[in-house]
Each structure stands twice: as structure tokens, then as C-alpha cells.
């Protein structure tokens, strides 16, 4: 029997007008469209595993949109969830993050209680989200405009729910994947994965960022045995930044950098974020 890999795609899949404010009052209007990346994903990500003999299962946790039905036809996921939110509450969270400059640098190693495999991601904040399957939502209800950047909670809830879909599916169907891939839907990979440093027994991350405590959070490849702990780490950092979870990850496995350039997505040789500017 061939090895199996679960590819979990999360984050925004489609938005006609994503109004992204990198700082208050500096607004860029862009379009997010997963269709601009799907052939690239097949060529680089999916083929990398297929050529190694893996069979692939896909899981999706994303925003509802007019393209939701087509998205499921294109990726044929084993399970999916669409997550909408009450943006007013998250706007307040964003403003709080701006005001408090929530970009702390971790120098002390936090203690991760590895005896705890679950954290309550639904304590006091779950009411700010609405969850749908494709057959329980009315496309006409969804807005074509989204304000960003997301609050920390908005960013992390989709990876958490996507990984939980994968974990529950594996348990229900008695499947043990060899590896898990967690990524977003709007990347363009620029390098053949076989030409990069990938160690499937470790937690693979694209690169450190400008400082050694910050990690790129756009692609993770890690063993299935780390999945429940990985979900736990996301949950206990749901109001923080995934760039800062290195001290936690190092307590469950070794980190391997795929293309370490000490930079973010803007200058990476390995990939770019594919967003279409409207203004």
C-alpha cells in the first residue's frame, strides 16, 4: 500500500475585493483567486508527492464565496468547511493589535505541556464565526468585499479547523497519513521541491524571517505523528502570531528549512503570494 499525504489548504480562496490595510489608512485593494495558483500547486506540490508514490487527500477550510462550489469541484477534498466571520469584532481586534504593536520577539522558551493534546479554541471566541458546508449556505448572503489584514484569531481559526478536519477524517476511516502539508491557497511556487532541502521526518518550514525567532508561516510539511500537538500549538497561540511559534515547534520535532534566506515572502526565491492588485 502506498504512503498517503494530507494536503490541508486554508485561508482566503476567493475575494473580488480584498481591502488590505498594512497600516491604518494605507489601503491596498487586491483580488484573491485560488484559480491563479491551482496549476502551479499541481505542478510543484502535488507532483512532488505523487512522484514519490504518495496518494493525496485534500482538506479545505476557507471563506465562503461565489466560487465555493467550483473550488470543491477543482480540488475534490475529502472534507471541507467554509468559515465566515463577524468582521466588526475582528476590526476591533486588528486595531488593538496595531495600537499595541503585537509583534513581540520570543527570546525565552515557553513551556509546552505535551501531556495536553487539546486546547479549547472555542472558549469565548467561537461565536464570532459561522461555519458552513456547501449544502448549508446561500451564496447570495456572502460579501464580495473583505477587509484585512485579518486579526490573529481570523488567521489562525482556518488552519485549526482544516487540520481538525484531517485528524477527524483519519480517525473515522482508520487512516494514518505519513505526512501533513498545511498551506494557503494563493501561493506561486518558483522552485522544484526536489531541488530544495526537504526532510519528511521533520517539521519543514520555508525559511526563517529577518530574525531567528520568526518563521515563515505559509507552508508546513510535517509527520502525521506531530498533528495533534501541532493543532494544540495553534490553539494556544490563537491570539498571537504564527511567525513566533518556533519555541513550541522545537519541543515536538526538529525544524528543517526548505529554502532558508532569512526573509519574508517579498524576497523569497522559493515562492510568492499571488495577489492581483486592483489599485
Long-range contacts (C-beta under 8 A, 24 or more apart in sequence): 2-53, 2-54, 2-55, 3-52, 3-53, 3-54, 3-55, 3-178, 3-179, 4-54, 4-55, 4-56, 4-57, 4-175, 4-176, 4-177, 4-178, 5-49, 5-54, 5-55, 5-56, 5-57, 5-177, 5-178, 5-179, 5-180, 5-181, 6-56, 6-57, 6-58, 6-59, 6-166, 6-170, 6-177, 6-179, 6-180, 6-181, 6-224, 7-45, 7-46, 7-49, 7-56, 7-57, 7-58, 7-59, 7-181, 7-183, 8-58, 8-59, 8-60, 8-61, 8-159, 8-162, 8-163, 8-165, 8-166, 8-180, 8-181, 8-182, 8-183, 9-58, 9-59, 9-60, 9-61, 9-62, 9-75, 9-162, 9-183, 9-184, 9-185, 10-60, 10-61, 10-62, 10-158, 10-159, 10-161, 10-162, 10-182, 10-183, 10-184, 10-185, 11-62, 11-155, 11-158, 11-159, 11-184, 11-185, 11-186, 12-62, 12-63, 12-146, 12-184, 12-185, 12-186, 13-60, 13-62, 13-63, 13-65, 13-67, 13-68, 13-71, 13-185, 13-186, 14-63, 14-65, 14-66, 14-67, 14-68, 14-71, 15-63, 15-65, 15-144, 15-145, 15-146, 16-144, 16-145, 17-144, 17-145, 17-146, 17-278, 18-145, 18-146, 18-148, 18-275, 19-145, 19-146, 19-147, 19-148, 20-148, 20-149, 21-147, 21-148, 21-149, 22-149, 23-98, 24-95, 24-98, 28-277, 28-279, 29-277, 29-278, 29-279, 30-275, 30-276, 30-277, 30-278, 31-275, 31-276, 31-278, 32-186, 32-275, 32-276, 33-67, 33-186, 33-276, 34-67, 34-71, 34-74, 34-185, 34-186, 35-67, 35-74, 36-186, 36-188, 36-274, 36-276, 37-185, 37-186, 37-187, 37-188, 37-274, 38-74, 38-75, 40-187, 40-188, 40-189, 41-187, 41-189, 43-189, 44-189, 44-191, 44-192, 44-193, 45-181, 45-183, 45-189, 45-193, 48-192, 48-193, 48-194, 49-179, 51-194, 54-178, 54-179, 57-166, 57-169, 57-175, 57-177, 59-162, 59-163, 59-165, 59-166, 59-169, 60-162, 61-158, 61-159, 61-161, 61-162, 61-165, 62-158, 62-185, 63-142, 63-146, 64-132, 64-137, 64-139, 64-142, 65-139, 65-142, 65-144, 66-139, 66-142, 66-144, 68-134, 68-137, 68-139, 69-134, 69-139, 72-134, 78-165, 78-169, 79-165, 79-166, 79-168, 79-169, 80-133, 80-134, 80-165, 81-131, 81-132, 81-133, 81-161, 81-162, 81-165, 82-131, 82-132, 82-133, 82-134, 82-137, 83-129, 83-130, 83-131, 83-132, 83-157, 83-158, 83-161, 84-129, 84-130, 84-132, 84-142, 85-128, 85-129, 85-130, 85-154, 86-128, 86-129, 87-146, 87-147, 89-128, 90-128, 90-150, 90-151, 90-153, 90-154, 91-147, 91-151, 93-151, 93-152, 93-153, 93-154, 94-149, 94-150, 94-151, 97-151, 97-152, 102-152, 102-240, 102-241, 103-241, 104-244, 105-211, 105-213, 105-214, 105-244, 106-213, 106-244, 106-246, 106-247, 107-213, 108-247, 109-247, 109-250, 109-251, 110-247, 110-248, 112-233, 112-248, 112-251, 112-252, 114-229, 114-251, 114-252, 116-232, 117-228, 117-229, 117-232, 118-228, 118-232, 118-235, 119-232, 119-235, 119-236, 120-235, 121-157, 121-160, 121-235, 121-238, 125-153, 125-238, 128-153, 129-157, 131-161, 152-238, 152-239, 152-240, 152-241, 153-238, 153-239, 155-242, 156-234, 156-237, 156-238, 156-242, 157-238, 159-234, 159-242, 160-231, 160-234, 160-235, 160-238, 163-227, 163-230, 163-231, 163-234, 164-231, 166-227, 167-227, 167-228, 167-231, 170-224, 176-224, 177-224, 178-223, 178-224, 179-221, 179-222, 179-223, 179-224, 180-220, 180-221, 180-222, 180-223, 180-224, 180-226, 180-227, 180-230, 181-219, 181-220, 181-221, 182-219, 182-220, 182-221, 182-222, 182-230, 183-218, 183-219, 183-220, 184-218, 184-273, 186-273, 186-274, 186-275, 187-218, 187-219, 187-271, 187-272, 187-273, 187-274, 188-271, 188-272, 188-273, 188-274, 189-270, 189-271, 190-268, 190-269, 190-270, 190-271, 190-272, 191-259, 191-269, 191-270, 191-271, 193-258, 196-258, 196-259, 196-270, 197-256, 197-257, 197-258, 197-259, 197-260, 198-256, 198-258, 199-256, 202-253, 202-254, 202-255, 202-256, 203-249, 203-252, 203-253, 203-254, 203-255, 203-256, 204-255, 204-256, 204-257, 204-258, 205-255, 205-256, 205-257, 205-258, 206-257, 206-258, 206-259, 206-268, 206-270, 206-271, 207-257, 207-258, 207-259, 207-260, 207-261, 207-262, 207-263, 207-268, 207-270, 208-257, 208-260, 208-262, 209-243, 209-262, 209-263, 209-264, 210-262, 210-263, 210-264, 213-244, 213-246, 213-247, 214-243, 214-244, 214-246, 215-242, 215-243, 215-244, 215-245, 215-246, 215-249, 215-255, 216-243, 216-264, 216-265, 216-268, 217-242, 217-243, 218-265, 218-271, 218-273, 219-258, 219-271, 221-258, 222-253, 223-253, 226-252, 226-253
